[in-house]
Amino acid sequence: MKRPSMTLPAHVPVLIAGGGPVGLTLSALLSAQGIANLVIEAGESYCTGSRAICMSRRSQEILGWAGADKALVDKGLSWVGGRSYWRHNEVLHFQMPSEPTQRYAPMVNIQQFYVEEFAHRAAQSGAKPAQVQWASRVSAVKPEDGGVEVEVITPEGLQTVRADWLVACDGGRSTVREQLGLQLEGTQYDGKYVIVDVVQKTRRAVERLAWFDPPSNPGSTILMHRQPDDVWRIDYQIRDDEDPLEAVKPQNVLPRVQSHLAMIGEDEPWEPLWISIYNAKCLTLPSYRHGRVMFAGDAAHLVPIFGVRGLNSGLDDAGNLAWKLARVVRGQSPHTLLDSYSTERVHATRENIAYGAKSTEFMAPPNFAYKLMREATLRLAEGDAQVRSLINPRQSTPITYVGSPLNAVATDGWSHDMAAPGSPAPEALLRVGPGAFHLSSRFGRDFLVLSFGPAGRQAPTLHGLEVLTIEPAMDVHGQAWQRYGLSGAQDEALVLVRPDGYVMGRWHGHDPAPLLKSLTTTGVFA
């Protein structure tokens, strides 16, 4: 449905090029922080087809900061593991880390257009509702002193907007990237996958399913995920000598789908919804900040779908950037804080690419030698449990920001490094009176200080910072004390958690001086 057009404002604090899931999530997070922003989207509405479908626990948490998590969890299909088959035989059954006390499932399957819709709703209901201009596209970008002039082609004609900050979320063919003369660097693989959505009722459990050389499609690799609305997402590899244009024609796709559904016993009537094609890319910009222009999502990096690091890493970009950009716009932090966005997220991308490349080389072997190694691994995995770990798809997990300029100097005397500076802040279920809450529900707004100490001990006063006192009686499952590295119930400590749910520093005792000093020495506070 075409959305109504509007006259664009002459000036905005933040202009977001691209209204896909990353752009709309960033918009929602900025709106929640009270930052006015404008989204420019070439499409007339949300995307079609499933596209990115697996939402990690971290992504659910990020969407929760903007109030979009409940709709996603209610609509999506959660799962904790999957199975891989070689021909007819099961060679792997994996489970992701999960426990009953956690706030979110490890993964939720849901079509991308739902993510866009829920993020858009959140962006419109934030403290500063966002404006979204559909059926429009950025055509020219002109960096200036103190801002960026952006030309936008709208249904009403060419309009010009001056933005203090421009964030490019306009995908793998980014116009903003092209306007600045920037190029992605890395590797592009030749192996291609056809992607198909079909409607079919099933009672099969929700889990990741993979077949290598299945009898239904010999020589191919097939992935399947259940989605809401009785939709199967099916990805299958085509031969190197197949014409991609021919491969996506229904007369070539539907027989392959039918053959596989019949092989696995799915005999309910079905019909196709959407067909596309994909090949793996491991590409990134060397830097995600160029003056007052920032890059996020596919505009900044392209990673393989295997291990679901594409959209999830893009939402992590949004979660990292939103609080920093909000502080800079409000004048609370110097603009140099945004350099840390690039440093941290480029580091994360390079780790994601390393994992993604390994998965791609297994799922779509680039040459004969890799094919031989994969077949040998699959043969051995039938009878050797130790080999099965080599087949594990290594699903997306939050990256530790090793070497981040925002990390406070590490201190000694902790039982482990799970909550060391730069690490994702561990989850814990805490109890207060008759109620309980997840620690992660307190992230996403501003800095949070966790004050650990024995019962009755007064927490320090830290003006301008929210302090959460955690006494042993609150930690009924023993999760917080253990996961943050404390040695016992009499131990005292302060842990500083960033707005994006990352540990910035931790200190023994309740002296606030080193904590406050870290906020200035790292350049967070102006």
For each residue, the residues with C-beta under 8 A, 3 or more apart:
1: 44 45
2: 44 45 134 135
3: 44 45 132 134 135
4:
5: 133 134 135 136 154 155 156
6: 131 133
7: 156 159
8: 38 133 152 154 159 161
9: 12 38 131 161
10: 160 161 162
11: 161 162 163 164
12: 9 15 36 37 38 161 162 163 164
13: 35 36 37 163 164 165 329
14: 30 35 36 37 38 163 164 165 166 167 325 329
15: 12 37 38 40 148 150 161 163 165 166 167
16: 19 23 26 27 37 38 39 40 166 167 169
17: 23 40 138 150 166 167 168 169 170 174 175 176 299
18: 22 23 39 40 41 168 169 170 171 174 297 299
19: 16 23 24 27 39 40 41 43 116 120 132 134 169
20: 23 24 41 47 112 116 169 171 297
21: 24 25 52 112 115 116 119 297 311 314 315
22: 18 25 26 169 296 297 298 311 314 315 317 318
23: 16 17 18 19 20 26 27 39 41 167 169 170 296 297
24: 19 20 21 27 28 39 116 119 120 123 132
25: 21 22 28 29 62 63 66 68 115 119 315 318
26: 16 22 23 29 30 37 167 169 296 317 318 321 322
27: 16 19 23 24 30 31 37 39 119 120 123 130 132
28: 24 25 31 32 63 66 67 68 119 120 122 123 126 130
29: 25 26 32 33 62 65 66 318 319 322 323
30: 14 26 27 33 35 37 126 128 130 322 325 326
31: 27 28 34 35 37 66 122 123 124 125 126 127 128 129 130
32: 28 29 65 66 67 122 126 127
33: 29 30 126 127 128 322 323 326
34: 31 126 127 128 326
35: 13 14 30 31 128 325 326 329 330
36: 12 13 14 128 130
37: 12 13 14 15 16 26 27 30 31 128 130 131
38: 8 9 12 14 15 16 130 131 132 133 161 163
39: 16 18 19 23 24 27 123 130 131 132 133
40: 15 16 17 18 19 133 136 137 138 150 152
41: 18 19 20 23 132 133 134 135 136 137
42: 135 136 137 170
43: 19 46 47 134 135
44: 1 2 3 134 135
45: 1 2 3 134
46: 43 113 116 117 120
47: 20 43 51 112 113 116
48: 113 274
49: 111 112 113 195 197 273 274 276
50: 53 111 112 195 197 227 231 233 274
51: 47 111 112 113 311
52: 21 112 115 305 308 310 311
53: 50 109 110 111 112 225 227 233
54: 107 108 109 208 225 308 312 395 396
55: 59 60 63 72 76 107 108 109 110 115 311 312
56: 59 60 106 107 308 312 395 396 397
57: 60 61 102 104 105 106 107
58: 61 62 312 315 316 396 397 398 424
59: 55 56 62 63 311 312 315 316
60: 55 56 57 63 64 69 72 73 104 105 108
61: 57 58 64 65 69 103 104 440 443 444 501
62: 25 29 58 59 65 66 315 316 318 319 444 500
63: 25 28 55 59 60 66 68 69 72 115 118 119 122 315
64: 60 61 67 68 69 440 441 444
65: 29 32 61 62 319 443 444 445
66: 25 28 29 31 32 62 63 119 122 123 126
67: 28 32 64 70 122 125 126
68: 25 28 63 64 71 72 118 119 121 122
69: 60 61 63 64 72 73 104
70: 67 73 74
71: 68 74 75 114 118 121
72: 55 60 63 68 69 75 76 108 110 114 115 118
73: 60 69 70 76 78 104 105 108
74: 70 71
75: 71 72 110 114 228
76: 55 72 73 108 109 110 114 228
77: 108 109 110 206 226 227 228
78: 73 105 106 107 108 109 206
79: 82 105 106 107 108 109 205 206 207 208
80: 95 96 98 105 106 107 207
81: 93 94 95 96 207 208
82: 79 92 93 94 207 208 209 210 393
83: 90 92 93 94 207 208 209 210
84: 90 91 92 94 209 210 211 212 391
85: 88 89 90 91 209 210 211 212 214
86: 89 91 211 212 213 378 379 381 382
87: 211 212 213 214 215
88: 85 214 215
89: 85 86 382
90: 83 84 85 93
91: 84 85 86 378 381 382 388 391
92: 82 83 84 381 388 391 392
93: 81 82 83 90
94: 81 82 83 84 392 393
95: 80 81 98
96: 80 81 106 107 395
97: 106
98: 80 95 102 105 106
99: 102
100:
101: 429 477 479
102: 57 98 99 105 427 429 438
103: 61 427 438 440 441
104: 57 60 61 69 73 108
105: 57 60 73 78 79 80 98 102 108
106: 56 57 78 79 80 96 97 98 395
107: 54 55 56 57 78 79 80 96 308 395
108: 54 55 60 72 73 76 77 78 79 104 105
109: 53 54 55 76 77 78 79 206 225 226 227 228 233
110: 53 55 72 75 76 77 114 115 227 228
111: 49 50 51 53 114 115 227 228 229 231
112: 20 21 47 49 50 51 52 53 115 116 311
113: 46 47 48 49 51 116 117
114: 71 72 75 76 110 111 117 118 228
115: 21 25 52 55 63 72 110 111 112 118 119 311
116: 19 20 21 24 46 47 112 113 119 120
117: 46 113 114 120 121
118: 63 68 71 72 114 115 121 122
119: 21 24 25 27 28 63 66 68 115 116 122 123
120: 19 24 27 28 46 116 117 123 124 132
121: 68 71 117 118 124 125
122: 28 31 32 63 66 67 68 118 119 125 126
123: 24 27 28 31 39 66 119 120 126 129 130 132
124: 31 120 121 129 130 132
125: 31 67 121 122 129
126: 28 30 31 32 33 34 66 67 122 123 129 130
127: 31 32 33 34
128: 30 31 33 34 35 36 37
129: 31 123 124 125 126
130: 27 28 30 31 36 37 38 39 123 124 126
131: 6 9 37 38 39
132: 3 19 24 27 38 39 41 120 123 124
133: 5 6 8 38 39 40 41 136 152 154
134: 2 3 5 19 41 43 44 45
135: 2 3 5 41 42 43 44 154 155
136: 5 40 41 42 133 152 153 154 155
137: 40 41 42 152 153 175
138: 17 40 141 150 151 152 170 175 176 179
139: 151 152 153 158 175
140: 150 151 179
141: 138 148 149 150 151 166 175 176 179 180 293
142: 148 149 150 151
143: 148 149 180 290 291 292 293
144: 147 148 149 162
145:
146: 164 292
147: 144 162 163 164 165 292
148: 15 141 142 143 144 162 163 164 165 166 291 292 293
149: 141 142 143 144 160 161 162
150: 15 17 40 138 140 141 142 160 161 162 163 166
151: 138 139 140 141 142 158 159 160
152: 8 40 133 136 137 138 139 158 159 160 161
153: 136 137 139 157 158
154: 5 8 133 135 136 157 158 159
155: 5 135 136
156: 5 7 159
157: 153 154
158: 139 151 152 153 154
159: 7 8 151 152 154 156
160: 10 149 150 151 152
161: 8 9 10 11 12 15 38 149 150 152
162: 10 11 12 144 147 148 149 150
163: 11 12 13 14 15 38 147 148 150 166 292
164: 11 12 13 14 146 147 148 292 329
165: 13 14 15 147 148 292 293 294 325 328 329
166: 14 15 16 17 141 148 150 163 176 292 293 294
167: 14 15 16 17 23 26 293 294 295 296 321 325
168: 17 18 174 176 177 293 294 295 296 299 300
169: 16 17 18 19 20 22 23 26 296 297 299 314
170: 17 18 23 42 138 173 174 175 176 177 299
171: 18 20 174 297 298 299
172: 281 298 299 302
173: 170 178
174: 17 18 168 170 171 177 178 295 298 299
175: 17 137 138 139 141 170 178 179
176: 17 138 141 166 168 170 179 180 293 295 299
177: 168 170 174 180 182 183 184 285 295 299
178: 173 174 175 181 182
179: 138 140 141 175 176
180: 141 143 176 177 290 293
181: 178
182: 177 178 285 290
183: 177 285
184: 177 283 284 285 301 302
185: 283 284 285 286
186: 281 282 283 284 302 353
187: 281 282 283 357
188: 279 280 281 282 283
189: 279 280 281 282 304 360 364 366
190: 240 279 366
191: 237 240 279 280 360 363 364 365 366
192: 237 238 242 244 247 277 278 279
193: 235 236 237 238 277 278 279 305 364
194: 235 236 238 247 248 253 256 275 276 277 278
195: 49 50 233 234 235 274 275 276 277 278
196: 233 234 235 236 253 257 272 274 275
197: 49 50 227 231 232 233 234 272 273 274 275
198: 231 232 234 257 261 270 271 272 273
199: 229 230 231 232 270 271 273
200: 230 232 261 266 268 269 270 271
201: 230 268
202: 226 230 232 266 268
203:
204: 226 266
205: 79
206: 77 78 79 109 226
207: 79 80 81 82 83
208: 54 79 81 82 83 223 224 225 393
209: 82 83 84 85 223 224 225
210: 82 83 84 85 221 222 223 224 363 393
211: 84 85 86 87 214 216 221 222 260
212: 84 85 86 87 221 374 378
213: 86 87 218 219 220 221 375 378
214: 85 87 88 211 217 218 220 222 260 263
215: 87 88 218 263
216: 211 222 256 259 260 262 263 264
217: 214 220 222 236 256 259 260
218: 213 214 215
219: 213 239
220: 213 214 217 236 237 238 256
221: 210 211 212 213 236 237 363 364
222: 210 211 214 216 217 234 235 236 237 260
223: 208 209 210 233 234 235 236 363
224: 208 209 210 232 233 234 235
225: 53 54 109 208 209 232 233
226: 77 109 202 204 206 231 232 233
227: 50 53 77 109 110 111 197 231 232 233
228: 75 76 77 109 110 111 114 231
229: 111 199
230: 199 200 201 202
231: 50 111 197 198 199 226 227 228 273
232: 197 198 199 200 202 224 225 226 227 266 270
233: 50 53 109 195 196 197 223 224 225 226 227
234: 195 196 197 198 222 223 224 257 260
235: 193 194 195 196 222 223 224 278 305
236: 193 194 196 217 220 221 222 223 256 260
237: 191 192 193 220 221 222 363 364
238: 192 193 194 220 242 244 247
239: 219 242
240: 190 191
241:
242: 192 238 239 246 247
243: 246 247
244: 192 238 247 248 277
245: 248 249
246: 242 243 249 252
247: 192 194 238 242 243 244 252 253 277
248: 194 244 245 252 253 275 276 277
249: 245 246 252 253
250: 253 254 272 275
251: 254 255
252: 246 247 248 249 255 256
253: 194 196 247 248 249 250 256 257 272 275
254: 250 251 257 258 272
255: 251 252 258 259
256: 194 216 217 220 236 252 253 259 260
257: 196 198 234 253 254 260 261 270 272
258: 254 255 261 262
259: 216 217 255 256 262 263
260: 211 214 216 217 222 234 236 256 257 263 264
261: 198 200 257 258 264 266 267 270
262: 216 258 259 265 266 267
263: 214 215 216 259 260
264: 216 260 261
265: 262
266: 200 202 204 232 261 262 270
267: 261 262
268: 200 201 202
269: 200
270: 198 199 200 232 257 261 266
271: 198 199 200
272: 196 197 198 250 253 254 257 275
273: 49 197 198 199 231
274: 48 49 50 195 196 197
275: 194 195 196 197 248 250 253 272
276: 49 194 195 248
277: 192 193 194 195 244 247 248
278: 192 193 194 195 235 305
279: 188 189 190 191 192 193
280: 188 189 191 304 305 306 356 360 364
281: 172 186 187 188 189 302 303 304
282: 186 187 188 189 302 303 304 353 356 357 360
283: 184 185 186 187 188 301 302
284: 184 185 186 300 301 302 346 349 350 353
285: 177 182 183 184 185 288 295 300 301 346
286: 185 346
287: 290 342 346
288: 285 294 295 296 300 317 341 342 345 346
289: 293 294 295 338 339 341 342
290: 143 180 182 287 293 294 295
291: 143 148
292: 143 146 147 148 163 164 165 166
293: 141 143 148 165 166 167 168 176 180 289 290
294: 165 166 167 168 288 289 290 321 325 338 341 342
295: 167 168 174 176 177 285 288 289 290 299 300
296: 22 23 26 167 168 169 288 299 300 314 317 318 321 345
297: 18 20 21 22 23 169 171 300 301 311 314 317 318
298: 22 171 172 174 301 302 310 314
299: 17 18 168 169 170 171 172 174 176 177 295 296
300: 168 284 285 288 295 296 297 317 345 349
301: 184 283 284 285 297 298 313 349 352 353
302: 172 184 186 281 282 283 284 298 310
303: 281 282 309 310 313 349 352 353 356
304: 189 280 281 282 307 309 310 356 357 359 360
305: 52 193 235 278 280 308 310
306: 280 356 359 360 362 363 393
307: 304 352 355 356 359 393 394 395 396
308: 52 54 56 107 305 311 312 395 396
309: 303 304 312 313 352 355 356 396
310: 52 298 302 303 304 305 313 314
311: 21 22 51 52 55 59 112 115 297 308 314 315
312: 54 55 56 58 59 308 309 315 316 396
313: 301 303 309 310 316 317 348 349 352 396
314: 21 22 169 296 297 298 310 311 317 318
315: 21 22 25 58 59 62 63 311 312 318 319
316: 58 59 62 312 313 319 320 345 348 398 399
317: 22 26 288 296 297 300 313 314 320 321 345
318: 22 25 26 29 62 296 297 314 315 321 322
319: 29 62 65 315 316 322 323 444 500 501
320: 316 317 323 324 341 344 345 500
321: 26 167 294 296 317 318 324 325 338 341 345
322: 26 29 30 33 318 319 325 326 500
323: 29 33 319 320 326 327 446 498 499 500
324: 320 321 327 328 333 337 338 340 341
325: 14 30 35 165 167 294 321 322 328 329 338
326: 30 33 34 35 322 323 329 330
327: 323 324 330 332 333 337 524
328: 165 324 325 331 332 333 334 335 337 338
329: 13 14 35 164 165 325 326
330: 35 326 327
331: 328 526
332: 327 328 525 526
333: 324 327 328 337 523 524 525 526
334: 328 337 523 526
335: 328 338
336: 339 523
337: 324 327 328 333 334 340 341 523 524
338: 289 294 321 324 325 328 335 341 342
339: 289 336 342 343 405
340: 324 337 343 344 404 405 406 523
341: 288 289 294 320 321 324 337 338 344 345
342: 287 288 289 294 338 339 345 346
343: 339 340 346 347 403 404 405
344: 320 340 341 347 348 401 404 406
345: 288 296 300 316 317 320 321 341 342 348 349
346: 284 285 286 287 288 342 343 349 350
347: 343 344 350 351 399 401 402 403 404
348: 313 316 344 345 351 352 399 401
349: 284 300 301 303 313 345 346 352 353
350: 284 346 347 353 354
351: 347 348 354 355 399
352: 301 303 307 309 313 348 349 355 356 396 399
353: 186 282 284 301 303 349 350 356 357
354: 350 351 357 358
355: 307 309 351 352 358 359 394
356: 280 282 303 304 306 307 309 352 353 359 360
357: 187 282 304 353 354 360 361
358: 354 355 361 362 394
359: 304 306 307 355 356 362 363 393 394
360: 189 191 280 282 304 306 356 357 363 364 366
361: 357 358 364 365 366 370
362: 306 358 359 365 370 374 377 390 391
363: 191 210 221 223 237 306 359 360
364: 189 191 193 221 237 280 360 361
365: 191 361 362 368 370 371 373 374
366: 189 190 191 360 361 370
367: 370 371
368: 365 371 372
369: 372 373
370: 361 362 365 366 367 373 374
371: 365 367 368 374 375
372: 368 369 375 376
373: 365 369 370 376 377
374: 212 362 365 370 371 377 378
375: 213 371 372 378 379
376: 372 373 379 380
377: 362 373 374 380 381 387 390 391
378: 86 91 212 213 374 375 381 382 391
379: 86 375 376 382
380: 376 377 383 384 387
381: 86 91 92 377 378 384 387 388 390 391
382: 86 89 91 378 379
383: 380
384: 380 381 387 388
385: 388
386: 389
387: 377 380 381 384 390 391
388: 91 92 381 384 385 391 392
389: 386 392
390: 362 377 381 387
391: 84 91 92 362 377 378 381 387 388
392: 92 94 388 389
393: 82 94 208 210 306 307 359
394: 307 355 358 359
395: 54 56 96 106 107 307 308
396: 54 56 58 307 308 309 312 313 352
397: 56 58
398: 58 316 424
399: 316 347 348 351 352
400: 420 422 423 424
401: 344 347 348 404 406 407 422 423 502
402: 347 422
403: 343 347 407 422
404: 340 343 344 347 401 407 421 422
405: 339 340 343 522 523
406: 340 344 401 422 498 504 522 523 524
407: 401 403 404 410 421 422 504 505 522
408: 421 496 504 505 506 514 515 518 522
409: 421 505 518
410: 407 420 421
411: 414 505 506 507 508
412:
413: 487 508
414: 411 417 419 420 485 486 506
415: 482 485 486 487
416: 485
417: 414 420 423 485
418: 423 426 483 484 485
419: 414 423 425 426 483 484 485 495 503 506
420: 400 410 414 417 423 503 506
421: 404 407 408 409 410 503 504 505 506
422: 400 401 402 403 404 406 407 502 503
423: 400 401 417 418 419 420 426 502 503
424: 58 398 400 501 502 503
425: 419 439 440 443 495 497 501 502 503
426: 418 419 423 439 479 480 483 484
427: 102 103 438 439 440 479 483
428: 438 439 475 477 479 480 483
429: 101 102 436 437 438 439 476 477 479
430: 436 437 438 439 470 474 475 476 480
431: 435 436 473 474 476
432: 435 436 437 474
433:
434:
435: 431 432
436: 429 430 431 432 476
437: 429 430 432 441 442
438: 102 103 427 428 429 430 441
439: 425 426 427 428 429 430 442 443 450 468 480
440: 61 64 103 425 427 443 501
441: 64 103 437 438
442: 437 439 445 448 466 468
443: 61 65 425 439 440 448 497 499 500 501
444: 61 62 64 65 319 499 500 501
445: 65 442 448 466 499
446: 323 465 466 499
447: 465 466 496 497 498 499 504 519
448: 442 443 445 465 466 467 468 496 497 499
449: 462 465 466 467 468 494 495 496 497 515
450: 439 468 470 480 484 493 494 495 496 497
451: 459 460 467 468 469 470 493 494 510
452: 470 480 481 484 486 491 492 493 494 495
453: 457 459 469 470 471 491 492 493 510
454: 457 471 472 489 490 492
455: 471 472 473
456:
457: 453 454 471 492 510
458:
459: 451 453 467 469 510
460: 451 467 494 510 511 512
461: 467 512
462: 449 465 467 512 515 516
463:
464:
465: 446 447 448 449 462
466: 442 445 446 447 448 449
467: 448 449 451 459 460 461 462
468: 439 442 448 449 450 451
469: 451 453 459
470: 430 450 451 452 453 474 475 480 481
471: 453 454 455 457 474 475
472: 454 455 475 481 489
473: 431 455 476
474: 430 431 432 470 471 480
475: 428 430 470 471 472 478 479 480 481
476: 429 430 431 436 473
477: 101 428 429
478: 475 481 482
479: 101 426 427 428 429 475 482 483
480: 426 428 430 439 450 452 470 474 475 483 484
481: 452 470 472 475 478 484 486 488 489 491
482: 415 478 479 486
483: 418 419 426 427 428 479 480
484: 418 419 426 450 452 480 481 493 495 506
485: 414 415 416 417 418 419 506
486: 414 415 452 481 482 491 493
487: 413 415 491
488: 481 491
489: 454 472 481
490: 454
491: 452 453 481 486 487 488 508
492: 452 453 454 457 508 509 510
493: 450 451 452 453 484 486 506 507 508 509
494: 449 450 451 452 460 506 507 509 510 512 515
495: 419 425 449 450 452 484 503 505 506 507
496: 408 447 448 449 450 503 504 505 506 515 518 519
497: 425 443 447 448 449 450 501 502 503 504
498: 323 406 447 501 502 503 504
499: 323 443 444 445 446 447 448
500: 62 319 320 322 323 443 444
501: 61 319 424 425 440 443 444 497 498
502: 401 422 423 424 425 497 498
503: 419 420 421 422 423 424 425 495 496 497 498 506
504: 406 407 408 421 447 496 497 498 518 522 524
505: 407 408 409 411 421 495 496 514 515 518
506: 408 411 414 419 420 421 484 485 493 494 495 496 503
507: 411 493 494 495 511 514 515
508: 411 413 491 492 493
509: 492 493 494
510: 451 453 457 459 460 492 494
511: 460 507 514
512: 460 461 462 494 515 516
513: 516 517
514: 408 505 507 511 517 518
515: 408 449 462 494 496 505 507 512 518 519
516: 462 512 513 519 520
517: 513 514 520 521
518: 408 409 496 504 505 514 515 521 522
519: 447 496 515 516 522 524 525
520: 516 517 523 524 525
521: 517 518
522: 405 406 407 408 504 518 519
523: 333 334 336 337 340 405 406 520
524: 327 333 337 406 504 519 520
525: 332 333 519 520
526: 331 332 333 334
